[in-house]
Amino acid sequence: QVQLVESGGGLVQPGGSLRLSCAASGNIFSIRAMGWYRQAPGKQRELVATITPTGRANYADSVKGRFTISRDNAKNTVYLQMNSLEPDDTAVYYCASGLSWGQGTQVTVSS
């Protein structure tokens, strides 16, 4: 298993931006697919974006064109750049890889 630690969440106004980071332990990060998920109050956890070891990204329709997932294999870190944030993006955001999950970071979009 790999240990994952998210950071970068916070309170932002609608239309604003945030950048989430997920730092992974272990020396096999470069060969692992990584993903960001989110869970809003009263809703099921949903996939936001994934990225393959070679950097190919996939996004949920709700965030396409606004969010960008990227990775830095040298730093064992995956990022989620979130632009044009909307109140519906409010959720706890989780980083995941295989069966490993981070503890989550809260993102609140509100005026």
C-alpha positions as CSV (number, residue, x, y, z in Angstrom):
1,Q,0.0,0.0,0.0
2,V,0.9,3.6,-0.5
3,Q,0.2,6.4,2.0
4,L,-1.4,9.5,0.6
5,V,-1.6,13.0,2.2
6,E,-3.8,15.7,0.6
7,S,-3.4,19.4,1.1
8,G,-4.5,22.7,-0.4
9,G,-8.2,22.8,0.4
10,G,-10.0,25.8,1.8
11,L,-12.7,28.4,1.3
12,V,-12.9,30.2,-2.0
13,Q,-15.5,32.4,-3.7
14,P,-17.4,31.3,-6.8
15,G,-15.2,31.7,-9.8
16,G,-12.0,31.3,-7.8
17,S,-9.2,28.8,-8.0
18,L,-7.5,26.3,-5.7
19,R,-4.7,23.8,-6.2
20,L,-4.8,20.5,-4.3
21,S,-1.7,18.4,-3.8
22,C,-1.4,14.8,-2.8
23,A,1.9,13.5,-1.6
24,A,2.5,9.8,-1.8
25,S,5.0,7.6,0.1
26,G,6.9,4.8,-1.4
27,N,9.1,4.3,-4.4
28,I,6.6,3.0,-6.9
29,F,4.6,6.2,-7.4
30,S,5.7,6.5,-11.0
31,I,4.0,3.3,-12.0
32,R,0.7,3.9,-10.2
33,A,-2.4,5.4,-11.7
34,M,-3.7,8.2,-9.4
35,G,-7.1,9.7,-8.9
36,W,-9.0,12.5,-7.3
37,Y,-12.5,11.9,-5.9
38,R,-14.9,14.0,-3.9
39,Q,-17.8,13.6,-1.6
40,A,-20.4,16.3,-0.9
41,P,-22.6,16.2,2.2
42,G,-25.4,13.7,1.7
43,K,-24.0,12.5,-1.6
44,Q,-22.0,9.5,-2.7
45,R,-18.3,9.8,-3.4
46,E,-17.7,10.5,-7.1
47,L,-14.7,10.4,-9.4
48,V,-13.3,13.8,-10.4
49,A,-10.2,12.9,-12.4
50,T,-7.6,10.2,-13.0
51,I,-4.1,10.2,-14.4
52,T,-2.1,7.3,-15.7
53,P,1.6,6.7,-15.0
54,T,2.4,8.3,-18.4
55,G,0.2,11.3,-17.7
56,R,-2.9,10.6,-19.6
57,A,-5.8,12.3,-17.9
58,N,-9.5,11.6,-17.7
59,Y,-12.2,13.8,-16.2
60,A,-15.8,13.7,-15.0
61,D,-18.0,15.7,-17.3
62,S,-18.9,18.1,-14.5
63,V,-15.3,19.4,-14.2
64,K,-14.0,19.1,-17.8
65,G,-12.5,22.4,-19.0
66,R,-12.2,23.7,-15.4
67,F,-10.0,21.2,-13.5
68,T,-6.6,19.9,-14.5
69,I,-4.9,16.8,-13.0
70,S,-1.2,16.5,-13.2
71,R,1.7,14.6,-11.6
72,D,5.3,15.1,-10.7
73,N,6.9,11.6,-10.4
74,A,10.1,13.0,-9.1
75,K,8.2,14.5,-6.2
76,N,5.8,11.6,-5.7
77,T,3.0,14.1,-6.0
78,V,-0.3,14.5,-7.9
79,Y,-2.1,17.8,-8.3
80,L,-5.6,19.0,-9.0
81,Q,-5.8,22.6,-10.3
82,M,-9.4,23.7,-9.9
83,N,-10.5,26.9,-11.8
84,S,-13.9,28.6,-12.2
85,L,-15.0,26.9,-9.0
86,E,-18.8,26.7,-8.4
87,P,-20.8,26.1,-5.2
88,D,-21.5,22.6,-6.4
89,D,-17.8,21.8,-6.2
90,T,-18.0,22.0,-2.4
91,A,-16.9,18.7,-1.1
92,V,-14.2,16.7,0.7
93,Y,-11.6,15.9,-1.9
94,Y,-9.7,12.6,-1.7
95,C,-6.7,11.3,-3.4
96,A,-6.6,7.6,-4.2
97,S,-4.5,4.9,-5.8
98,G,-5.5,1.3,-5.9
99,L,-6.9,0.5,-2.4
100,S,-5.1,3.4,-0.8
101,W,-7.0,6.6,0.2
102,G,-5.9,9.9,1.7
103,Q,-7.7,11.5,4.6
104,G,-9.3,14.1,2.4
105,T,-9.2,17.9,2.3
106,Q,-12.2,20.2,2.5
107,V,-13.1,22.5,-0.4
108,T,-15.8,25.1,0.2
109,V,-17.0,27.4,-2.6
110,S,-19.1,30.1,-1.2
111,S,-19.6,33.9,-1.3
